[in-house]
Structure formats: structure tokens, C-alpha cells
Amino acid sequence: MKDPLKYIFYGLLCICLPNLLFAQAEQVMYKDIASEAGIEFKYTFGDYSYENILESSGSGITVFDYNNDGYMDLYMMNGTYLEGISQVEGKVFEDTHNSLYKNNGDGTFTDVSKISGLDDLHWSMAAGAIDLDNDGFQDLYLLNYGDNVFYHNNGNGTFSDITDKLGLKGPEKLNGHTKWSIGVSFWDYNSDGLTDAMVGNFLAFDPEYVSTQTPGMMPHPSEYKGQASMLYKQNTDGTFKEVSKEAKLFFPDSKCMGLTVFDYDDDGDLDIFQANDHQKNFLFRNDQGKYKDVGVASGVAVNSQGDITGSMHATLGDVDGDGLIDIFVSDLKYGALYHNLGNGLYEDITESSGIARLMDRKGGWGAALYDYDNDGDLDLITANGTAEELILQYPLLLENDGKGRFKDVGKVHGEYFSSKRSGRGLAVWDYDNDGDMDLVISHVDLEASATLLRNEGGNKNNWLGLTLEGEQGLASGIGAKISLSTSGKKQVFVNQWTTGYLSNKDPRVHAGLGKESIVDELKIIWPDGKEEVFNNIKVNQYIKVVKDKGIVSQ
């Protein structure tokens, strides 16, 4: 008999090789196609020198379908030259504008900034898309260093400034310096059927101030006063009134970096998580339209070491499949992953999850929990970069093992993760409607280009996309809780678009389903508490659910 080990080896090879090749073929790869897709966006911070906190903060990204053609479009905020803040050589960046990219539906984009009227010249930080008048078209609320601007979507591809009519410009100054807004969350806080807005404000930036702690570097955020975030109640005539004090949300020296609205304690109303920069985070519990900060009591005010860090924004998701919504907060140290224990309590599991070691000293800004490979659990993407100095860092793609433990897999899944950048805003979206999640990231490094990462391979697993619409259009679905049950597992999501630093993701809820071929049950708990259940839904499609009318498009 000839060598039996040789036959055993060849036998195993015949069995294993097809499986290995299949696994390799299914592997997700991210490819940067920004240039070939027509996205030529370049971020400017007003000059060529990186030397103050305004320049270091970067700007955000908003994904929304402005022309209702079924393809998600892209709005990217920009900085600009500012007299008295920027260096003289930065004059070449005067009147740098924001950019709106129309999705052509064929994998390419057209810059329609000027045609649409959204070529705004403010130093812009973030933008919230919302159909405020429920006419079927998404408007855009622009949050700036300086006056905020509300643009009404005219339904013909153009937008009009109606800020003064609504009363949403905001004060000229807060705490003695120019108002600095960083984002907005929309929801009906008082259950009167009208969409309200909370604007997050950052700090009182004094461009003349020189640090006493580090005179050779930009001042630390702790050396500035804060600025109060503001809750705006919508009146029956469509105008807005600032009601922060009335709602017990007035904190004049807070330094908000991100607002996320969801029902953290499952009591049937929407609460607010406010990520603060070098202050304790707030968790505002809603008690019939009045709010109380329970951040310390709930365990989300500081990280596992008791440190007050440079928190950026909360991203939501059930990382371990227990049916409870956890919170990841990106920050400049190593982030914080708060595991939901139920009963409104959280435990910081950043170390045991593996995230602390992987994120250590990376400087996390934009981040998102999302299912990059559609296998049915939530992974984590972070855009990184040092704050006080322009030091580049590797972006990270962290894969979840399904039990809330993460490992770094980015360099296996695309060249972008092998190149150091200084990332800021990040949004997850499906720009080509193929069922896997793509990424767009802005940067403040001197290269300044945006990155559009196309997901190649994630759609080999099954998936389902979901749009929610209530009495006030898409706004009525914000904060809804969604449960999807298949034969293999149950997944829980929150319909919340503002879950990343300065950025708004694809407004559609996306669920990876692995090899499951049907969703046995889809349950929606709307923000007003009403429950609706749907059964036997086909996978690999986008559907829209209209409250009280069911699934209206498949």
C-alpha cells in the first residue's frame, strides 16, 4: 500500500478546498470609488495650519433622498475662511461651500450644489434631514458655527431658506461667544402630533485665547466655557419656540458633541443621550415632557475607569443579541461600550469586548454599529485621528463574534484600512441599493478628500431594508423600535438616523439576515406606543411600512 497519509491529505484537500474558495469568494471587500463615482469633495478648515479647536473638529455627512427617486443622495458640510480666525493665506478658501451630490442611480453622482441652492457658505458642522411640513419632500436643517439655516425642499430639485419664518436661526452668541451648533435630533417630545427639534451646541470658542496649560498647542476643550443645547417646540402655526428651561434641559455650560434620541428604559417614551466633550455625559429620562439627567445612576456618564473623556456621539445597537439596545460612544481615549442590563441600567464592557485595546489612543470620531457582512450581528466602524495635533491614525473595522466581542479585521477587507488618515464624519448607507452597507467618510488631514467605500460581497448574505412612515411622514417613525424574528434568531433595532459624529446615516433600517430566507415576524413599536406585527416577509428587498396602513411597497 502506498503512503496512506498522502491519500488522507488529498482527500481532505478535496473536501476543504471548495469550502475555502467559497469563503474567500464571499469575503467582503471595501473599495474606495469616490473619484470614479464623481465625489470630488475636499474639506477645508479655512487655511493650511491646524491650530485651533474649530479647525480640528471637522464636519459631518448627511444621507437623504432629496428628490424621491429611491436612491440616497449625499450632503457634505465644509469649513471656510473666517476673518479673525483663519490665517491670511487661507483667503483662497473664502466662500468654500457645502456640497450636495445627486445619486444618478448608476453608481455615479452629480454635484448639484449650486442648482439646488444648498451651496451654503457658512462654516457648517452637521445637517438634519426632515420633512417638516409633511409635503413628501425632505427639508434640510443646517447646523453651523454661527447662524443655523433651515432649507425648505421645493420639490423641484431646489431649496429655499425659510429660517427666519420658522425661528430656528438660534442666538447670535452663547456664553459670550459665537453660537456653535453641532447637530440636531427630531422627535415629538410632548406628544402633540408636531415634530420638535433639539439642537446640540458645543462650546464658547474664543479665537484670541492662548492656553495656559499647553501654550504651544491649541487650548484643551476644558479651558473654554460651554454652550447650552436648545429644545425647540413646534407651534401649531409651524413656527418654533425655544423651551429648554421649561423642559428642564437647560445646562448653560454643557459641551455637547452628539444627541441621540431613543427609549432607553422601554417605558414607552423617548429619552435623550447627550455625549459631552470632557464632561460627564447626560442621559435625560423623559417624564411626561420634563427631563431628568440620570446618566450617573444609569452608568453612562463616564467610562469604566471613571474618566471623563472627549465623547463624540452615541451609536445604538444590540451587540450581543439579547434583545436590549446597547450604546457605543466614540471618544478620544478608547471609546465606551455600555451594555444594556435592562431596567434602565448599563455596564461598561469596553475592556471585555476587546474594543478598549483596539481603540487605545486612536482618537475615535465618527463611528457606527452596523452589519458589514450581513451575517446577522452588528460590527463596528470608526474613523480616527488625534485632536490637538494633526496626527493620522488607522481607521478600524471591528468584527463582532455575535456575542459582543470584537476583533480588528479592516486590513483584510480593503486598502483604506491600511492607510492612516484623520477621519471625522462617517455615515453608513446603501448608495447602490444592492443590500449591503457602504461607507462615506470625511477627513481633516491635508489630503482632505472624502472616501466612498463600496461594499463588494456583503450582499451574498440575505438582508431586509425598512422605511417607517407615520402621520407626520418619516419624522413620525424616528425612535421606533423594530424587532425581526427568523427561524434562527431575533434582532432588535432603533429607527434613529443621528447615530454618528456630526452625521446622519441612511434613514432606512437595515438588517443582515445571514442565510435566513424569510422574516417570520416583523414587529414595530411606534414612538406613541402602538404596536404592529407583520408576518412572512420575503428577504433581499426594501419595504416601506406606513402606520395603520401596513406594508405599502415591496
Secondary structure, DSSP 8 states (H G I E B T S, - for coil): ---HHHHHHHHHHHHHHHHHHHHHHH--EEEE-HHHHT---B---SSS---SHHHHH---EEEE-TT-SSS-EEEE------TTTS-GGGGGGTT---EEEEE-SSS-EEE-HHHHT----SEEEEEEEE-TT-SSS-EEEEEEES--EEEEE-SSS-EEE-HHHHT-S--SEETTEE-BEEEEEEE-TTSSSS-EEEEEE-B---TT---SS-TTS---GGGS-B---EEEEE-TTS-EEE-TTTTT---TT--EEEEEEE-TT-SSS-EEEEEEBSS--EEEEEETTEEEE-HHHHT-SS-TT----BEEEEEEE-SSSSSS-EEEEEESSS-EEEEEEETTEEEE-TTTTTHHHHHTTT-EEEEEEE-TT-SSS-EEEEEEB-SSS--BB--EEEEE-SSS-EEE-GGGS-GGGGS-B-EEEEEEE-TT-SSS-EEEEEE-STT-B-EEEEEESGGGSEEEEEEEEBTTBGGGGTT-EEEEE-SS-EEEEE--S--BTTBB--SSEEEEEET--EEEEEEEE-TTS-EEEEEEEESSSEEEEETTTEEEE-
